[in-house]
Amino acid sequence: MSDKEELEELKKTFEDFIATSTQLQQSYEVLKAESQLLSLYLSNILENIPSAILVFDNNFNLTLWNSISTHYFPFLERKKPPVPQQDLTPINKIESFAGIKNILEGQGKQKPIEIETEINGENKWLEIDSSDFIDNKKEKTGYLMVIQDKTEFKKLQIKSRQEDRLRVMGELAAGMAHEIRNPLGSIELMVTLMQEDEAHKTDKRGSELLSRIRSSVDNMNHIVTNILLYTKDLHLEQSQFPVEKLLTDAESIALNTITKKQVMVEKNIAPTLLSADYELLKQSIANVLINAAQAAPIQGRITIETEAKKDRLLIKIKDNGPGIPEDIKEKIFKPFFTTKTTGTGLGLAMVKRVIEAHAGNIFFQSGPKGTLFIIEIPLK
């Protein structure tokens, strides 16, 4: 082969090499772009998973994590992978890194573990699960840990259990209330007859004792009524009535407590017609008044004020007592909660239930100079 032919052959080989190199470069750029796109996809998936994802190598060094993980391991915000196992600060209640290691090594042999801990001042329930991290060659290259926030689920579970207990207690209380109401009616009738007899006598000591018995019967009747109202299904019987009559009749129910504490009641009631369930609202407002009278000091004061705002009525009941302690403010509308030695703790719980059944709301403002309850209810 001549020099010229060798030169041509060399030139052709070089051109083929250039063409092949160009194709390889183009293929590399395509693969690089696909790799970057895949990496972006995976990163977006990891960041949008509502659970903490942590990847450890076979030596338990942390090699990858998503941003949610820093919610549980705040120190990771200042770290770059890999993080040596000795630098890992464990979640509260996993006593040491050995706890994390035990979870990772125990994968497949136990159910996910649950821990209760405090994060940023808030109580949290976490579920921690783990599995082997397998590469595309089906070889184990480390461990995968997943931490899920189960707080809302746990709260629903707890609420469901509480409601079940309250339902059972409610059914029991309702049964007992029905049994108590019958003899109470008989006692009330006998006391009435005895008071009529005592009215003709000059010695009034018996009359005073009968008045005390009647007062006790009235209190028991009030407790029984609250139990029955709280435990039964509410079916509103709508009627239209003056708000002034509603509040006057509610005050009559609370009169025993008001009289006993020698409390003065001041009223500023705007003439307004209200469409609602009269009996349920009367009993509810009576409960608030009784609560206010019990909170007020001897010879204290209760103010009742109403205000009509567009299509809603505000009923404001204020006492001049010492106010509600901070540690029980969140509990006062809970059923069976009471700070008194007598009573069921259903009064304000029943009030809240009735007001909400009317699409209304009840809230309070309390301080050292007294408590103001505000009942907000639609006029129609």
KEKE-3310 file (N, C-alpha, C; in steps of 0.2 Angstrom, whole numbers, plus 5000, padded with zeros to 4 digits):
npx = (5004:5003:5010:5001:4989:4989:4989:4976:4968:4971:4966:4953:4950:4952:4942:4931:4933:4931:4918:4912:4916:4909:4896:4896:4898:4886:4877:4881:4878:4864:4861:4866:4857:4845:4848:4850:4837:4830:4835:4830:4817:4816:4821:4811:4800:4805:4805:4792:4785:4776:4783:4797:4812:4826:4842:4854:4871:4879:4887:4880:4881:4874:4868:4859:4844:4828:4820:4810:4815:4823:4815:4813:4826:4835:4848:4853:4851:4863:4872:4881:4880:4891:4885:4893:4890:4892:4890:4877:4862:4850:4832:4821:4818:4823:4835:4849:4862:4862:4849:4843:4851:4847:4833:4835:4842:4833:4823:4809:4808:4800:4786:4782:4788:4781:4783:4781:4784:4791:4790:4796:4789:4777:4766:4769:4765:4775:4778:4790:4798:4808:4819:4828:4840:4841:4851:4851:4857:4852:4858:4861:4864:4863:4852:4835:4825:4810:4800:4784:4772:4760:4751:4739:4730:4731:4726:4713:4709:4710:4700:4689:4689:4686:4674:4666:4667:4660:4648:4643:4643:4634:4622:4620:4619:4607:4598:4598:4594:4580:4575:4577:4569:4555:4553:4556:4547:4536:4540:4541:4527:4522:4529:4523:4510:4512:4517:4506:4498:4506:4505:4494:4498:4505:4518:4532:4543:4543:4539:4550:4559:4553:4554:4568:4569:4561:4570:4581:4575:4572:4585:4590:4581:4585:4598:4595:4587:4597:4605:4597:4594:4607:4610:4601:4595:4595:4581:4575:4562:4555:4549:4542:4546:4547:4563:4565:4555:4560:4573:4568:4561:4571:4579:4571:4572:4585:4584:4584:4598:4603:4596:4601:4614:4612:4613:4613:4603:4606:4598:4598:4589:4586:4571:4567:4562:4564:4567:4567:4571:4562:4561:4573:4583:4579:4583:4596:4601:4598:4607:4619:4617:4615:4628:4635:4630:4635:4648:4649:4652:4646:4632:4635:4635:4626:4625:4614:4613:4607:4610:4606:4612:4612:4607:4609:4608:4615:4618:4623:4631:4637:4647:4654:4664:4679:4685:4689:4701:4717:4721:4710:4702:4701:4694:4681:4669:4669:4661:4655:4665:4670:4672:4666:4660:4647:4635:4635:4644:4639:4632:4637:4642:4631:4624:4633:4631:4617:4617:4625:4618:4608:4615:4623:4635:4645:4655:4668:4675:4687:4693:4702:4692:4680:4669:4663:4651:4646:4633:4630:4618:4608:4594:4584)
npy = (4994:5011:5026:5037:5030:5024:5036:5041:5031:5032:5045:5043:5034:5042:5052:5043:5041:5053:5055:5045:5049:5060:5056:5048:5058:5066:5056:5054:5067:5066:5056:5062:5073:5066:5059:5070:5075:5064:5063:5076:5073:5062:5070:5079:5071:5065:5077:5080:5070:5067:5062:5058:5054:5044:5038:5026:5020:5003:5004:5012:5025:5041:5045:5051:5062:5069:5085:5086:5078:5086:5091:5082:5079:5092:5096:5092:5102:5109:5100:5091:5077:5062:5059:5054:5040:5042:5055:5057:5064:5057:5054:5060:5049:5038:5031:5031:5031:5018:5014:5019:5011:4998:4998:4999:4987:4978:4977:4970:4961:4965:4975:4992:5004:5014:5030:5043:5059:5076:5090:5105:5110:5104:5090:5075:5060:5048:5036:5024:5016:5003:4997:4986:4994:4992:4991:4993:4981:4972:4971:4973:4989:4997:5005:5009:5022:5027:5040:5043:5056:5053:5060:5067:5056:5049:5058:5057:5044:5044:5053:5046:5035:5042:5048:5036:5031:5042:5040:5028:5031:5041:5034:5026:5037:5043:5033:5031:5044:5044:5035:5042:5053:5050:5047:5059:5068:5063:5067:5081:5083:5079:5088:5100:5098:5097:5110:5118:5114:5118:5132:5136:5136:5143:5142:5143:5135:5122:5126:5132:5122:5114:5122:5122:5108:5108:5117:5108:5098:5105:5108:5095:5091:5099:5095:5082:5085:5092:5081:5072:5081:5082:5069:5065:5064:5079:5087:5101:5112:5123:5140:5156:5170:5183:5189:5194:5188:5175:5176:5180:5169:5160:5165:5163:5149:5148:5155:5150:5147:5160:5168:5161:5165:5179:5187:5201:5205:5213:5220:5223:5223:5222:5225:5211:5199:5181:5167:5150:5135:5136:5130:5122:5133:5141:5132:5131:5144:5147:5138:5145:5156:5151:5146:5158:5164:5155:5158:5171:5183:5183:5193:5198:5202:5201:5204:5205:5206:5211:5211:5215:5211:5213:5199:5191:5187:5193:5187:5192:5188:5192:5190:5195:5188:5179:5175:5163:5150:5149:5136:5128:5133:5128:5117:5119:5117:5104:5088:5082:5088:5096:5108:5109:5102:5097:5092:5088:5092:5094:5105:5117:5110:5105:5117:5122:5112:5114:5127:5126:5117:5126:5133:5142:5150:5149:5158:5164:5177:5180:5186:5193:5201:5195:5185:5185:5178:5175:5172:5168:5169:5164:5175:5170)
npz = (5000:4995:5001:5000:5000:5013:5020:5016:5022:5035:5037:5035:5046:5057:5055:5057:5070:5075:5072:5079:5092:5093:5093:5104:5114:5112:5116:5129:5134:5132:5141:5153:5154:5156:5167:5176:5176:5181:5193:5198:5198:5208:5219:5220:5223:5235:5243:5243:5250:5264:5275:5285:5277:5278:5274:5277:5276:5276:5287:5295:5294:5290:5274:5266:5266:5268:5268:5278:5287:5295:5304:5314:5317:5320:5320:5308:5298:5298:5293:5281:5269:5270:5286:5300:5311:5324:5326:5326:5333:5343:5342:5354:5368:5361:5367:5364:5351:5349:5350:5337:5329:5333:5328:5314:5312:5316:5306:5297:5307:5317:5321:5315:5326:5339:5346:5359:5360:5363:5352:5347:5358:5357:5359:5352:5342:5335:5321:5318:5305:5297:5283:5273:5262:5245:5230:5212:5208:5216:5228:5245:5251:5262:5274:5276:5283:5289:5295:5302:5306:5317:5324:5323:5319:5331:5340:5335:5338:5352:5355:5350:5359:5370:5367:5366:5379:5385:5379:5385:5398:5398:5394:5405:5415:5410:5412:5426:5429:5425:5433:5445:5444:5445:5460:5465:5460:5467:5480:5479:5477:5490:5498:5494:5498:5512:5515:5513:5524:5534:5532:5540:5553:5568:5572:5563:5561:5555:5542:5537:5537:5527:5516:5514:5511:5499:5491:5490:5483:5471:5466:5464:5454:5444:5441:5437:5426:5418:5415:5407:5397:5391:5387:5378:5361:5352:5347:5339:5344:5336:5340:5341:5352:5365:5370:5382:5390:5390:5397:5409:5414:5414:5424:5435:5436:5441:5453:5466:5469:5466:5477:5488:5488:5489:5478:5468:5453:5438:5424:5407:5394:5377:5368:5359:5347:5346:5337:5341:5350:5364:5377:5378:5377:5388:5399:5396:5398:5411:5417:5414:5422:5435:5436:5436:5448:5457:5456:5460:5473:5491:5492:5479:5462:5446:5429:5416:5399:5383:5365:5349:5333:5317:5310:5321:5339:5354:5370:5385:5400:5415:5429:5445:5451:5456:5444:5431:5434:5426:5423:5421:5411:5398:5400:5404:5397:5395:5396:5412:5419:5433:5446:5458:5474:5473:5460:5443:5433:5420:5416:5409:5398:5392:5389:5379:5369:5366:5362:5350:5343:5339:5329:5334:5345:5360:5371:5382:5393:5405:5420:5435:5440:5437:5427:5410:5400:5384:5373:5357:5345:5331:5326:5319)
capx = (5000:5007:5010:4995:4983:4990:4987:4969:4965:4972:4962:4946:4950:4952:4936:4927:4934:4928:4911:4910:4917:4903:4890:4897:4897:4879:4874:4883:4874:4857:4861:4867:4851:4840:4850:4848:4829:4828:4837:4826:4810:4817:4822:4804:4796:4807:4803:4784:4783:4775:4786:4804:4815:4833:4846:4860:4875:4880:4890:4875:4882:4868:4870:4853:4838:4824:4820:4806:4819:4826:4810:4815:4834:4836:4855:4855:4851:4870:4876:4881:4881:4888:4885:4895:4885:4894:4888:4869:4859:4844:4826:4820:4815:4827:4840:4856:4862:4861:4842:4842:4854:4842:4828:4837:4844:4827:4818:4807:4807:4796:4781:4784:4788:4778:4785:4778:4789:4789:4794:4795:4784:4771:4766:4769:4766:4778:4779:4796:4799:4814:4819:4835:4841:4843:4852:4848:4859:4848:4862:4860:4869:4862:4846:4830:4821:4804:4797:4778:4769:4754:4748:4731:4727:4731:4721:4706:4709:4709:4694:4684:4688:4683:4666:4663:4666:4655:4641:4641:4641:4628:4617:4619:4616:4600:4594:4597:4590:4573:4573:4577:4564:4549:4552:4557:4540:4532:4543:4539:4520:4521:4531:4518:4504:4514:4517:4499:4496:4510:4503:4489:4501:4508:4525:4535:4549:4541:4538:4557:4562:4550:4557:4574:4568:4559:4575:4585:4572:4573:4592:4590:4577:4589:4603:4592:4585:4603:4608:4592:4595:4613:4611:4596:4596:4591:4576:4573:4555:4555:4544:4544:4545:4551:4569:4564:4552:4565:4578:4565:4559:4578:4581:4566:4575:4591:4582:4587:4605:4604:4594:4606:4621:4610:4616:4608:4603:4604:4596:4597:4587:4583:4565:4568:4559:4569:4564:4572:4568:4561:4563:4580:4587:4578:4587:4603:4603:4597:4613:4624:4615:4617:4636:4637:4628:4639:4655:4649:4653:4640:4629:4638:4631:4626:4622:4612:4613:4606:4612:4604:4617:4610:4603:4611:4607:4620:4616:4629:4630:4643:4647:4659:4668:4686:4687:4691:4708:4720:4722:4704:4698:4700:4690:4674:4664:4669:4656:4657:4671:4667:4677:4662:4659:4641:4634:4637:4648:4635:4628:4640:4643:4624:4623:4637:4628:4611:4618:4628:4612:4605:4620:4626:4641:4646:4662:4669:4681:4688:4699:4701:4686:4674:4668:4658:4649:4643:4630:4628:4613:4604:4588:4579)
capy = (5000:5017:5031:5040:5026:5024:5042:5041:5026:5035:5050:5040:5031:5048:5054:5039:5041:5060:5054:5041:5053:5065:5052:5046:5065:5067:5051:5056:5073:5064:5052:5067:5076:5061:5058:5076:5075:5058:5066:5081:5069:5059:5075:5082:5065:5065:5083:5080:5064:5070:5058:5059:5048:5044:5032:5024:5014:4997:5006:5016:5032:5044:5047:5055:5063:5074:5091:5085:5074:5091:5093:5078:5080:5099:5097:5090:5108:5111:5095:5088:5070:5058:5060:5048:5038:5045:5062:5057:5065:5053:5057:5059:5043:5033:5033:5033:5029:5011:5014:5019:5005:4992:4999:4998:4980:4974:4978:4964:4956:4968:4980:4999:5006:5021:5034:5049:5064:5083:5093:5112:5112:5101:5083:5071:5053:5046:5029:5023:5009:5003:4991:4986:4998:4988:4994:4990:4974:4968:4970:4977:4994:5000:5004:5015:5023:5031:5042:5047:5059:5050:5064:5068:5050:5047:5062:5055:5038:5046:5057:5041:5032:5047:5048:5029:5031:5046:5037:5023:5035:5045:5030:5025:5042:5044:5027:5033:5050:5042:5032:5047:5058:5048:5048:5066:5070:5062:5071:5087:5084:5079:5094:5105:5097:5099:5117:5120:5113:5123:5139:5138:5135:5149:5140:5143:5131:5117:5129:5134:5115:5112:5126:5119:5102:5110:5119:5103:5094:5108:5107:5088:5091:5103:5090:5077:5089:5092:5074:5070:5085:5081:5063:5063:5067:5086:5089:5108:5113:5131:5145:5163:5172:5188:5187:5196:5182:5169:5177:5181:5162:5157:5168:5160:5143:5149:5159:5147:5149:5168:5170:5159:5169:5186:5191:5206:5204:5219:5218:5228:5218:5225:5221:5207:5192:5176:5160:5145:5130:5140:5126:5121:5139:5143:5128:5133:5151:5145:5135:5150:5160:5147:5146:5165:5165:5151:5161:5178:5182:5184:5199:5200:5206:5198:5208:5202:5212:5208:5216:5212:5213:5211:5193:5187:5190:5192:5187:5193:5186:5193:5190:5199:5183:5179:5173:5156:5149:5148:5129:5125:5137:5124:5111:5120:5115:5097:5085:5078:5091:5101:5110:5109:5096:5094:5093:5083:5094:5094:5111:5121:5106:5105:5124:5122:5108:5117:5133:5124:5114:5132:5136:5148:5149:5152:5159:5168:5181:5179:5189:5193:5205:5192:5181:5186:5173:5178:5168:5171:5164:5167:5177:5166)
capz = (5000:4995:5007:4999:5002:5020:5023:5016:5027:5042:5038:5036:5053:5061:5054:5060:5077:5077:5072:5085:5098:5093:5095:5111:5117:5112:5120:5136:5136:5133:5148:5158:5155:5159:5174:5180:5176:5185:5200:5200:5200:5214:5224:5221:5226:5242:5247:5244:5254:5271:5280:5285:5274:5280:5271:5280:5273:5280:5293:5299:5293:5287:5268:5262:5270:5265:5272:5283:5293:5300:5309:5320:5318:5318:5319:5301:5294:5298:5291:5274:5269:5275:5293:5304:5316:5331:5326:5325:5339:5342:5344:5361:5370:5359:5372:5362:5344:5348:5348:5330:5326:5334:5324:5308:5311:5318:5301:5295:5313:5322:5318:5316:5333:5341:5352:5360:5361:5362:5347:5347:5363:5355:5360:5345:5341:5329:5320:5315:5302:5293:5279:5269:5256:5240:5224:5206:5207:5221:5234:5251:5252:5268:5277:5275:5289:5288:5301:5300:5311:5318:5330:5321:5320:5338:5343:5333:5342:5359:5355:5349:5365:5375:5366:5368:5387:5387:5377:5390:5404:5396:5394:5412:5418:5408:5415:5433:5430:5424:5440:5451:5443:5448:5467:5466:5459:5473:5486:5478:5479:5497:5501:5493:5503:5519:5516:5513:5530:5538:5531:5545:5559:5570:5573:5556:5560:5550:5536:5535:5535:5521:5511:5513:5507:5492:5488:5488:5477:5465:5464:5461:5448:5440:5440:5433:5419:5414:5413:5402:5391:5388:5385:5373:5355:5352:5341:5341:5343:5335:5341:5342:5359:5367:5373:5389:5394:5390:5402:5416:5416:5415:5430:5440:5438:5445:5459:5473:5470:5467:5483:5493:5488:5490:5472:5464:5446:5434:5417:5401:5389:5372:5366:5353:5346:5344:5335:5343:5355:5370:5383:5378:5378:5395:5403:5395:5401:5418:5419:5414:5428:5441:5436:5438:5455:5461:5456:5463:5481:5494:5490:5473:5456:5440:5424:5410:5394:5376:5359:5342:5328:5311:5311:5327:5345:5359:5377:5389:5407:5418:5437:5448:5455:5456:5438:5430:5434:5419:5421:5419:5406:5392:5402:5407:5392:5394:5400:5418:5422:5438:5452:5464:5477:5471:5453:5438:5428:5414:5415:5403:5392:5390:5386:5373:5365:5364:5358:5344:5339:5336:5324:5338:5349:5367:5373:5388:5394:5412:5423:5442:5442:5435:5420:5405:5395:5378:5369:5351:5342:5326:5328:5315)
cpx = (5004:5006:5003:4989:4983:4987:4979:4965:4966:4967:4955:4945:4949:4945:4930:4927:4931:4921:4908:4911:4911:4897:4890:4895:4890:4875:4875:4879:4866:4856:4862:4860:4846:4842:4848:4840:4827:4829:4833:4819:4811:4817:4815:4800:4798:4804:4795:4781:4782:4778:4794:4808:4823:4836:4852:4864:4875:4883:4886:4877:4876:4870:4865:4847:4834:4823:4815:4810:4822:4821:4811:4822:4836:4844:4857:4855:4858:4875:4876:4883:4888:4889:4887:4890:4886:4891:4880:4867:4852:4838:4825:4816:4819:4834:4847:4856:4860:4853:4840:4845:4849:4836:4829:4839:4838:4822:4816:4805:4802:4791:4784:4784:4785:4781:4781:4783:4786:4793:4792:4789:4777:4771:4765:4769:4769:4778:4785:4797:4805:4814:4826:4835:4844:4845:4850:4851:4857:4853:4861:4866:4868:4855:4841:4826:4816:4801:4790:4775:4762:4749:4741:4727:4726:4726:4714:4704:4707:4702:4688:4683:4685:4675:4663:4662:4660:4648:4639:4639:4635:4621:4615:4616:4609:4596:4593:4593:4582:4571:4572:4571:4557:4548:4553:4550:4535:4534:4540:4531:4519:4523:4526:4512:4506:4514:4511:4496:4499:4508:4498:4491:4504:4516:4527:4541:4548:4541:4545:4560:4559:4553:4564:4574:4566:4565:4580:4582:4573:4580:4593:4587:4581:4595:4600:4590:4592:4606:4603:4593:4602:4614:4606:4597:4592:4587:4573:4566:4555:4549:4546:4542:4549:4557:4568:4560:4556:4570:4574:4563:4566:4580:4577:4569:4581:4590:4585:4594:4606:4602:4598:4612:4619:4613:4611:4609:4601:4603:4595:4596:4583:4577:4566:4564:4564:4565:4569:4568:4568:4564:4570:4585:4585:4582:4594:4605:4602:4604:4619:4623:4617:4625:4638:4636:4633:4646:4655:4650:4646:4638:4633:4633:4632:4623:4620:4610:4612:4608:4610:4609:4615:4605:4605:4609:4613:4617:4622:4628:4636:4642:4653:4663:4675:4689:4688:4698:4711:4720:4716:4700:4697:4695:4683:4668:4664:4664:4659:4663:4667:4672:4673:4661:4652:4640:4637:4643:4645:4632:4631:4641:4636:4623:4627:4633:4621:4612:4621:4623:4608:4609:4623:4633:4641:4653:4663:4675:4681:4694:4698:4695:4680:4674:4662:4657:4645:4640:4627:4623:4609:4597:4582:4582)
cpy = (5006:5022:5035:5036:5025:5030:5043:5037:5029:5041:5048:5037:5037:5051:5050:5040:5048:5059:5050:5044:5058:5062:5050:5053:5066:5062:5052:5062:5071:5060:5057:5071:5072:5060:5064:5076:5070:5060:5071:5078:5066:5064:5078:5077:5065:5071:5083:5075:5067:5066:5059:5053:5049:5037:5032:5019:5008:4999:5011:5023:5035:5047:5051:5056:5069:5080:5090:5081:5079:5093:5089:5078:5087:5100:5095:5096:5110:5106:5093:5081:5068:5060:5054:5046:5041:5052:5063:5059:5061:5057:5056:5053:5037:5035:5035:5031:5022:5010:5014:5013:4999:4992:4997:4990:4976:4974:4971:4959:4959:4973:4987:5001:5013:5024:5040:5054:5071:5086:5100:5114:5109:5094:5080:5064:5051:5038:5029:5016:5009:4997:4992:4991:4994:4992:4990:4983:4969:4966:4975:4982:4998:4999:5011:5016:5028:5033:5046:5050:5057:5054:5065:5062:5048:5051:5060:5048:5040:5049:5051:5037:5036:5047:5041:5029:5036:5044:5032:5026:5039:5040:5028:5030:5044:5039:5029:5039:5049:5039:5036:5051:5056:5049:5055:5070:5069:5066:5078:5088:5084:5085:5100:5105:5099:5106:5120:5120:5117:5130:5141:5138:5142:5148:5139:5139:5126:5120:5130:5127:5113:5116:5124:5112:5103:5112:5113:5099:5098:5108:5100:5087:5094:5098:5085:5079:5089:5086:5072:5074:5084:5074:5061:5067:5074:5086:5096:5109:5121:5134:5152:5166:5178:5186:5189:5191:5176:5170:5178:5174:5158:5159:5165:5153:5143:5153:5156:5149:5156:5170:5168:5163:5177:5190:5195:5205:5210:5217:5224:5224:5222:5221:5218:5201:5187:5170:5155:5140:5134:5136:5124:5127:5141:5139:5130:5139:5151:5142:5140:5154:5157:5147:5153:5166:5161:5155:5168:5177:5184:5191:5202:5202:5202:5203:5204:5207:5208:5213:5212:5215:5209:5205:5189:5191:5188:5192:5187:5192:5187:5193:5194:5195:5184:5177:5166:5155:5147:5140:5125:5128:5133:5118:5113:5118:5107:5093:5081:5082:5097:5102:5110:5102:5093:5096:5088:5085:5094:5100:5115:5117:5105:5111:5124:5118:5111:5123:5131:5121:5120:5135:5142:5146:5152:5152:5163:5172:5182:5183:5190:5197:5201:5189:5184:5181:5176:5172:5171:5166:5168:5169:5173:5159)
cpz = (5000:5001:5006:5001:5010:5023:5022:5021:5034:5043:5039:5043:5058:5061:5057:5067:5079:5077:5078:5091:5099:5096:5102:5116:5118:5116:5127:5138:5137:5140:5154:5160:5158:5166:5179:5181:5181:5193:5203:5202:5207:5220:5225:5225:5234:5246:5248:5248:5261:5277:5280:5282:5275:5277:5274:5276:5278:5286:5297:5299:5288:5280:5264:5267:5267:5270:5278:5289:5298:5305:5315:5322:5316:5317:5311:5296:5293:5295:5283:5274:5267:5282:5297:5309:5323:5331:5326:5332:5339:5344:5351:5362:5366:5362:5370:5354:5343:5347:5341:5327:5327:5330:5317:5307:5313:5312:5299:5301:5318:5318:5319:5324:5334:5347:5353:5363:5361:5357:5346:5352:5362:5356:5353:5346:5335:5328:5316:5312:5298:5288:5276:5263:5250:5233:5218:5204:5213:5227:5239:5252:5258:5271:5276:5281:5287:5294:5299:5307:5311:5323:5329:5322:5327:5342:5342:5337:5349:5360:5354:5355:5370:5374:5367:5375:5389:5385:5382:5396:5404:5397:5401:5416:5416:5411:5422:5434:5429:5430:5445:5450:5446:5456:5469:5465:5465:5479:5485:5479:5486:5501:5500:5497:5510:5520:5516:5520:5535:5538:5537:5552:5561:5570:5565:5556:5555:5543:5533:5533:5528:5515:5509:5509:5500:5488:5486:5483:5471:5462:5461:5455:5442:5437:5435:5426:5415:5411:5407:5396:5387:5385:5379:5367:5355:5346:5343:5339:5342:5337:5342:5349:5360:5371:5381:5393:5395:5396:5409:5418:5417:5422:5436:5441:5442:5451:5465:5474:5470:5474:5489:5494:5489:5484:5469:5457:5443:5427:5413:5395:5383:5369:5359:5353:5343:5342:5336:5347:5362:5376:5384:5380:5385:5400:5403:5399:5408:5421:5419:5420:5434:5442:5439:5445:5459:5462:5459:5470:5484:5493:5484:5468:5450:5435:5418:5405:5387:5371:5353:5337:5321:5312:5317:5334:5350:5366:5381:5396:5411:5426:5439:5453:5454:5449:5437:5430:5427:5417:5420:5414:5400:5394:5404:5403:5392:5399:5406:5422:5427:5444:5459:5467:5476:5464:5449:5433:5421:5412:5409:5397:5389:5386:5379:5367:5362:5360:5351:5340:5336:5331:5328:5341:5356:5368:5379:5389:5402:5414:5431:5444:5440:5428:5416:5400:5390:5374:5363:5347:5337:5328:5324:5313)
residu = (MET:SER:ASP:LYS:GLU:GLU:LEU:GLU:GLU:LEU:LYS:LYS:THR:PHE:GLU:ASP:PHE:ILE:ALA:THR:SER:THR:GLN:LEU:GLN:GLN:SER:TYR:GLU:VAL:LEU:LYS:ALA:GLU:SER:GLN:LEU:LEU:SER:LEU:TYR:LEU:SER:ASN:ILE:LEU:GLU:ASN:ILE:PRO:SER:ALA:ILE:LEU:VAL:PHE:ASP:ASN:ASN:PHE:ASN:LEU:THR:LEU:TRP:ASN:SER:ILE:SER:THR:HIS:TYR:PHE:PRO:PHE:LEU:GLU:ARG:LYS:LYS:PRO:PRO:VAL:PRO:GLN:GLN:ASP:LEU:THR:PRO:ILE:ASN:LYS:ILE:GLU:SER:PHE:ALA:GLY:ILE:LYS:ASN:ILE:LEU:GLU:GLY:GLN:GLY:LYS:GLN:LYS:PRO:ILE:GLU:ILE:GLU:THR:GLU:ILE:ASN:GLY:GLU:ASN:LYS:TRP:LEU:GLU:ILE:ASP:SER:SER:ASP:PHE:ILE:ASP:ASN:LYS:LYS:GLU:LYS:THR:GLY:TYR:LEU:MET:VAL:ILE:GLN:ASP:LYS:THR:GLU:PHE:LYS:LYS:LEU:GLN:ILE:LYS:SER:ARG:GLN:GLU:ASP:ARG:LEU:ARG:VAL:MET:GLY:GLU:LEU:ALA:ALA:GLY:MET:ALA:HIS:GLU:ILE:ARG:ASN:PRO:LEU:GLY:SER:ILE:GLU:LEU:MET:VAL:THR:LEU:MET:GLN:GLU:ASP:GLU:ALA:HIS:LYS:THR:ASP:LYS:ARG:GLY:SER:GLU:LEU:LEU:SER:ARG:ILE:ARG:SER:SER:VAL:ASP:ASN:MET:ASN:HIS:ILE:VAL:THR:ASN:ILE:LEU:LEU:TYR:THR:LYS:ASP:LEU:HIS:LEU:GLU:GLN:SER:GLN:PHE:PRO:VAL:GLU:LYS:LEU:LEU:THR:ASP:ALA:GLU:SER:ILE:ALA:LEU:ASN:THR:ILE:THR:LYS:LYS:GLN:VAL:MET:VAL:GLU:LYS:ASN:ILE:ALA:PRO:THR:LEU:LEU:SER:ALA:ASP:TYR:GLU:LEU:LEU:LYS:GLN:SER:ILE:ALA:ASN:VAL:LEU:ILE:ASN:ALA:ALA:GLN:ALA:ALA:PRO:ILE:GLN:GLY:ARG:ILE:THR:ILE:GLU:THR:GLU:ALA:LYS:LYS:ASP:ARG:LEU:LEU:ILE:LYS:ILE:LYS:ASP:ASN:GLY:PRO:GLY:ILE:PRO:GLU:ASP:ILE:LYS:GLU:LYS:ILE:PHE:LYS:PRO:PHE:PHE:THR:THR:LYS:THR:THR:GLY:THR:GLY:LEU:GLY:LEU:ALA:MET:VAL:LYS:ARG:VAL:ILE:GLU:ALA:HIS:ALA:GLY:ASN:ILE:PHE:PHE:GLN:SER:GLY:PRO:LYS:GLY:THR:LEU:PHE:ILE:ILE:GLU:ILE:PRO:LEU:LYS)
# end
